[in-house]
Amino acid sequence: MIDLLAVSSTMASVFTVAIILVLVIVVVTHRTVIENRKETIHHRTVVMLYITLFVMLALATVTILMLWGYDVTDYAGQLISNLAVLLEGSVPKLVGTLVTIFVTLAIYKIIRISLFKLTKLPGQNERRKTTIAKITLSISKYVLVIIGLLAVLSVWGVNVAPALAGLGILGLVIGLGAQKFINDLISGFFIVFEHHFDVGDWVEISGFMGEVIDIGLKTTKVKNFRGEIKIFNNGSIDPVSNFSRTESLAIVDFGIAYKEDIAKTIDVLNQEMPALVNENENLRETPRVLGVTALASSSVDLRIAAKVTSMTQWGVERFLRQRVKEILVKHKIEIPFPQVVVHGVSPTKNTP
């Protein structure tokens, strides 16, 4: 005979696994769609997708419970009945909690919007404003969370005075046991308020050069040319080199043949250099021909230097090398290249 109970249990297991697999596929697809279209997708669409996902999860849960013989209707009725009894005595507290959460979120939103508008105001020190805005928003978030939590506890009848005293003692214990953490926080304050560097500055810390993408109270994030992001504890940032405070210097070395007239070459370059300023927006001055830097084995080496926008020297150097080569070719000034002369020895007659 066929065991109907075993068959029923097997079918329930199969359907349960199938429902779980479908849910996994839906969740992965849902996340992929949002991540791939996060820059163009509308906020309302995101909300609707999350609501749809929540409904599917609820229906799947109910279906699985029914497959395994649970009386969902009876359980839901008991839950609603208990919830109604609970709400009757907790309405004022719930209202107070919701009001506290709403006010806290509203204050945070106002601070965030105000800081965002502040960073968008035209004027100098835009990087400085962005840095201070990030730090202020971070501090505000933590302060509002603590105050909101204490307010909610007070609404539900918890005496917050002992909690505040406990927080003070806990803070003392943490301070004694986490001196490095406190050191990072203090260093973070000094970095921001002494204006060591700002978000967007190019710095070098412990041999790692890159752009500062985020400054927090505890850590600083730096991204290099390769896209690698390194996180430094603020207490360990010593020393630091900031390349964004002054203009950079582009230097180009090149060689001409020994037979060429050095004075004529320098005069030609000096005549052509002023026009290059209009060709490259990062040039802050007319490139200067500094003169001869070396007498190499097959060339006389000269150097050109120019002040450029901070951290654009590599691109400007590539541009200058191309234009210098074109100028030298235009005026028929030879650019030498290494040559090797091999002298052959003819064999003698007495050679066996």
C-alpha positions as CSV (number, residue, x, y, z in Angstrom):
1,M,0.0,0.0,0.0
2,I,1.1,3.5,-0.6
3,D,1.8,5.5,2.5
4,L,-0.4,8.6,1.9
5,L,1.2,10.5,4.7
6,A,4.7,10.0,3.3
7,V,3.5,11.1,-0.2
8,S,1.9,14.2,1.3
9,S,5.1,15.0,3.2
10,T,7.2,14.5,0.1
11,M,4.9,16.7,-2.0
12,A,5.0,19.4,0.7
13,S,8.8,19.2,0.8
14,V,9.0,19.5,-3.0
15,F,6.7,22.5,-3.1
16,T,8.5,24.2,-0.2
17,V,11.9,23.8,-2.0
18,A,10.3,25.1,-5.2
19,I,8.9,28.2,-3.4
20,I,12.2,28.9,-1.7
21,L,14.1,28.7,-5.0
22,V,11.6,31.0,-6.7
23,L,12.0,33.5,-3.9
24,V,15.8,33.4,-4.1
25,I,15.6,34.0,-7.9
26,V,13.1,36.9,-7.3
27,V,15.3,38.5,-4.6
28,V,18.4,38.2,-6.7
29,T,16.7,39.7,-9.7
30,H,15.1,42.4,-7.6
31,R,18.5,43.4,-6.2
32,T,20.2,43.3,-9.6
33,V,17.6,45.5,-11.3
34,I,17.9,48.1,-8.6
35,E,21.7,48.1,-8.5
36,N,22.0,48.3,-12.3
37,R,19.5,51.1,-12.7
38,K,20.1,52.9,-9.4
39,E,21.1,56.1,-11.2
40,T,18.0,56.2,-13.5
41,I,15.3,54.4,-11.7
42,H,12.5,56.5,-10.1
43,H,12.0,56.5,-6.3
44,R,8.4,55.5,-6.7
45,T,9.4,52.4,-8.8
46,V,11.8,51.4,-6.1
47,V,9.1,51.7,-3.4
48,M,6.7,49.6,-5.6
49,L,9.3,46.9,-6.2
50,Y,9.9,46.6,-2.4
51,I,6.2,46.5,-1.7
52,T,5.8,43.7,-4.3
53,L,8.7,41.8,-2.9
54,F,7.2,42.1,0.6
55,V,3.8,40.8,-0.6
56,M,5.5,37.9,-2.4
57,L,7.4,37.0,0.8
58,A,4.2,37.1,2.9
59,L,2.3,35.0,0.4
60,A,5.1,32.4,0.2
61,T,5.3,32.2,4.0
62,V,1.5,31.6,4.2
63,T,1.6,29.0,1.5
64,I,4.5,27.1,3.1
65,L,2.7,27.1,6.5
66,M,-0.5,25.8,4.8
67,L,1.4,23.1,3.0
68,W,2.7,21.7,6.4
69,G,-0.8,21.7,7.9
70,Y,-0.7,24.9,10.0
71,D,-4.1,26.8,10.5
72,V,-3.0,30.2,9.3
73,T,-6.5,31.7,9.7
74,D,-6.7,30.7,13.4
75,Y,-3.2,31.9,14.1
76,A,-3.9,35.2,12.4
77,G,-7.1,35.7,14.4
78,Q,-5.3,35.1,17.7
79,L,-2.5,37.5,16.6
80,I,-5.0,40.2,15.7
81,S,-6.9,39.7,18.9
82,N,-3.7,39.9,21.1
83,L,-2.5,42.9,19.1
84,A,-5.8,44.7,19.6
85,V,-5.6,44.2,23.4
86,L,-2.0,45.4,23.4
87,L,-2.8,48.5,21.3
88,E,-5.7,49.5,23.7
89,G,-3.2,50.1,26.5
90,S,-0.3,51.3,24.4
91,V,-1.8,53.9,22.0
92,P,-0.4,56.9,23.9
93,K,3.1,55.3,24.0
94,L,3.0,54.3,20.4
95,V,1.9,57.8,19.4
96,G,4.7,59.3,21.4
97,T,7.2,56.9,19.9
98,L,6.0,57.7,16.4
99,V,6.2,61.5,17.1
100,T,9.7,61.1,18.5
101,I,10.9,59.1,15.5
102,F,9.2,61.6,13.1
103,V,10.7,64.6,14.8
104,T,14.2,63.0,14.9
105,L,14.1,62.1,11.2
106,A,12.7,65.5,10.3
107,I,15.6,67.2,12.2
108,Y,18.2,64.9,10.5
109,K,16.6,65.6,7.1
110,I,16.7,69.4,7.7
111,I,20.3,69.2,8.7
112,R,21.2,67.1,5.7
113,I,19.4,69.4,3.2
114,S,20.9,72.5,4.8
115,L,24.5,71.1,4.6
116,F,23.9,70.0,1.0
117,K,22.7,73.4,0.0
118,L,25.7,74.9,1.8
119,T,28.2,72.9,-0.2
120,K,26.5,74.0,-3.5
121,L,26.8,77.7,-2.7
122,P,29.2,79.4,-5.1
123,G,32.4,80.6,-3.6
124,Q,35.8,79.6,-2.5
125,N,36.9,76.6,-0.4
126,E,34.3,74.2,-1.9
127,R,36.3,71.2,-0.8
128,R,36.6,72.7,2.7
129,K,32.8,73.1,2.9
130,T,32.2,69.5,1.7
131,T,34.6,68.1,4.3
132,I,33.0,70.0,7.2
133,A,29.5,69.1,5.9
134,K,30.4,65.4,6.0
135,I,31.8,65.6,9.5
136,T,28.9,67.6,10.8
137,L,26.3,65.2,9.3
138,S,28.1,62.2,10.8
139,I,28.2,63.8,14.3
140,S,24.5,64.9,14.0
141,K,23.4,61.4,13.0
142,Y,25.0,59.8,16.1
143,V,23.7,62.6,18.5
144,L,20.2,62.4,17.1
145,V,20.1,58.6,17.4
146,I,21.2,58.7,21.0
147,I,18.7,61.5,21.9
148,G,15.9,59.8,20.0
149,L,16.6,56.5,21.7
150,L,16.5,58.1,25.2
151,A,13.3,59.9,24.3
152,V,11.6,56.7,23.2
153,L,12.7,54.9,26.4
154,S,11.3,57.8,28.4
155,V,8.0,57.6,26.6
156,W,7.7,53.9,27.5
157,G,8.3,54.6,31.2
158,V,12.0,53.8,31.4
159,N,13.9,56.1,33.9
160,V,16.7,57.5,31.6
161,A,18.6,59.2,34.5
162,P,20.3,55.9,35.5
163,A,20.8,55.1,31.8
164,L,22.6,58.4,31.4
165,A,24.7,57.7,34.5
166,G,25.4,54.2,33.1
167,L,26.4,55.7,29.7
168,G,28.8,57.9,31.6
169,I,30.4,55.0,33.4
170,L,30.4,52.9,30.2
171,G,32.0,55.8,28.3
172,L,34.8,56.0,30.9
173,V,35.4,52.2,30.7
174,I,35.4,52.4,26.9
175,G,37.7,55.4,27.0
176,L,40.2,53.5,29.1
177,G,40.0,50.3,27.0
178,A,39.9,52.0,23.6
179,Q,42.6,54.6,23.7
180,K,43.6,54.1,20.1
181,F,39.9,54.7,19.1
182,I,39.9,57.9,21.1
183,N,43.2,58.9,19.5
184,D,41.7,58.4,16.1
185,L,38.7,60.6,16.9
186,I,40.9,63.4,18.3
187,S,43.2,63.2,15.3
188,G,40.1,63.4,13.0
189,F,39.0,66.6,14.7
190,F,42.5,68.1,14.3
191,I,42.6,67.1,10.6
192,V,39.3,68.8,9.8
193,F,39.6,71.9,11.9
194,E,43.3,72.6,11.3
195,H,42.6,72.1,7.6
196,H,45.3,69.5,6.9
197,F,43.5,68.3,3.8
198,D,39.9,68.2,2.4
199,V,37.8,65.8,0.4
200,G,39.0,66.0,-3.2
201,D,42.6,66.8,-2.2
202,W,45.5,64.7,-3.6
203,V,47.7,63.5,-0.7
204,E,50.4,61.0,0.0
205,I,50.1,59.0,3.2
206,S,52.7,56.4,4.1
207,G,53.8,56.1,0.5
208,F,50.2,55.8,-0.8
209,M,49.2,58.6,-3.2
210,G,45.6,59.3,-4.2
211,E,42.5,61.5,-3.9
212,V,40.8,61.9,-0.5
213,I,37.2,60.6,-1.1
214,D,36.0,60.6,2.5
215,I,37.0,62.0,5.9
216,G,35.4,60.6,9.0
217,L,35.9,61.0,12.7
218,K,37.9,57.8,12.8
219,T,39.1,57.0,9.3
220,T,40.1,58.6,6.1
221,K,39.6,57.0,2.7
222,V,42.1,57.6,-0.2
223,K,41.7,56.4,-3.8
224,N,44.7,56.1,-6.1
225,F,44.9,56.2,-9.9
226,R,44.2,52.5,-10.2
227,G,40.9,52.8,-8.3
228,E,42.3,51.1,-5.2
229,I,40.9,52.5,-2.0
230,K,43.0,52.5,1.2
231,I,41.5,53.3,4.6
232,F,43.8,55.0,7.1
233,N,43.1,55.4,10.8
234,N,43.3,59.1,11.5
235,G,45.7,58.5,14.4
236,S,48.2,56.9,12.0
237,I,48.2,59.7,9.4
238,D,51.7,61.2,10.1
239,P,53.3,62.5,8.0
240,V,51.0,63.5,5.1
241,S,51.9,65.4,1.9
242,N,49.1,67.5,0.3
243,F,49.6,68.2,-3.4
244,S,46.5,70.3,-3.9
245,R,47.4,73.4,-2.0
246,T,49.8,74.8,-4.6
247,E,50.3,74.5,-8.4
248,S,52.2,71.5,-9.7
249,L,55.2,71.6,-12.0
250,A,55.4,69.9,-15.4
251,I,59.0,69.1,-16.5
252,V,59.9,67.7,-20.0
253,D,63.4,66.7,-20.9
254,F,64.4,66.1,-24.6
255,G,67.5,65.9,-26.7
256,I,68.9,67.4,-29.9
257,A,71.8,66.4,-32.0
258,Y,75.3,67.7,-31.2
259,K,75.5,69.4,-34.6
260,E,72.4,71.6,-33.9
261,D,72.8,75.2,-32.7
262,I,71.6,75.3,-29.1
263,A,70.9,79.0,-29.0
264,K,68.8,78.8,-32.2
265,T,66.9,75.8,-30.7
266,I,66.1,77.7,-27.5
267,D,65.0,80.8,-29.5
268,V,62.7,78.7,-31.7
269,L,61.1,77.1,-28.7
270,N,60.7,80.4,-26.8
271,Q,58.8,81.8,-29.9
272,E,56.5,78.8,-30.0
273,M,55.8,78.3,-26.3
274,P,53.3,81.2,-25.7
275,A,50.9,79.6,-28.2
276,L,50.7,76.4,-26.1
277,V,48.9,78.2,-23.2
278,N,45.8,78.5,-25.4
279,E,46.0,74.9,-26.4
280,N,45.9,73.4,-22.9
281,E,43.7,74.8,-20.2
282,N,45.8,73.3,-17.4
283,L,48.9,75.4,-18.3
284,R,49.1,78.2,-15.7
285,E,52.0,80.0,-17.4
286,T,54.0,80.0,-20.6
287,P,56.4,77.0,-20.6
288,R,60.0,78.1,-20.0
289,V,63.1,76.6,-21.7
290,L,65.5,76.2,-18.8
291,G,68.5,75.3,-20.9
292,V,70.9,72.4,-21.2
293,T,70.7,69.8,-18.5
294,A,73.1,67.1,-19.7
295,L,75.6,66.2,-22.5
296,A,74.5,62.7,-23.2
297,S,76.3,60.1,-25.3
298,S,74.3,60.9,-28.4
299,S,72.4,64.1,-27.6
300,V,72.4,67.5,-25.9
301,D,69.5,67.3,-23.4
302,L,67.4,70.4,-22.7
303,R,64.5,70.9,-20.3
304,I,61.2,72.7,-20.4
305,A,59.2,73.5,-17.2
306,A,55.8,75.1,-16.6
307,K,53.4,75.6,-13.7
308,V,50.1,73.7,-14.2
309,T,46.9,73.0,-12.3
310,S,47.4,70.8,-9.3
311,M,47.9,67.1,-10.1
312,T,47.6,67.6,-13.9
313,Q,51.4,67.6,-14.6
314,W,51.4,64.1,-16.2
315,G,48.9,65.0,-18.8
316,V,50.5,68.3,-19.5
317,E,53.9,66.6,-19.8
318,R,52.6,64.3,-22.5
319,F,51.1,67.2,-24.3
320,L,54.4,69.2,-24.2
321,R,56.4,66.2,-25.5
322,Q,54.2,65.9,-28.5
323,R,54.2,69.6,-29.3
324,V,58.0,69.9,-28.8
325,K,58.6,67.1,-31.2
326,E,56.3,68.8,-33.8
327,I,58.1,72.1,-33.3
328,L,61.6,70.5,-33.8
329,V,60.5,68.7,-36.9
330,K,58.8,71.8,-38.2
331,H,62.1,73.8,-37.9
332,K,64.2,70.8,-39.1
333,I,66.1,70.4,-35.8
334,E,67.3,66.8,-35.6
335,I,66.2,64.7,-32.7
336,P,68.9,62.0,-32.3
337,F,68.3,58.4,-31.4
338,P,70.9,55.9,-30.0
339,Q,73.1,54.4,-32.7
340,V,75.6,51.6,-32.5
341,V,78.5,51.5,-35.0
342,V,80.0,48.1,-35.6
343,H,83.4,47.9,-37.1
344,G,84.0,44.6,-38.9
345,V,87.5,43.0,-38.9
346,S,88.5,41.3,-42.2
347,P,90.1,37.9,-41.8
348,T,93.8,37.7,-42.6
349,K,95.3,35.3,-45.2
350,N,97.2,33.3,-42.5
351,T,94.0,32.5,-40.7
352,P,93.6,28.7,-40.9
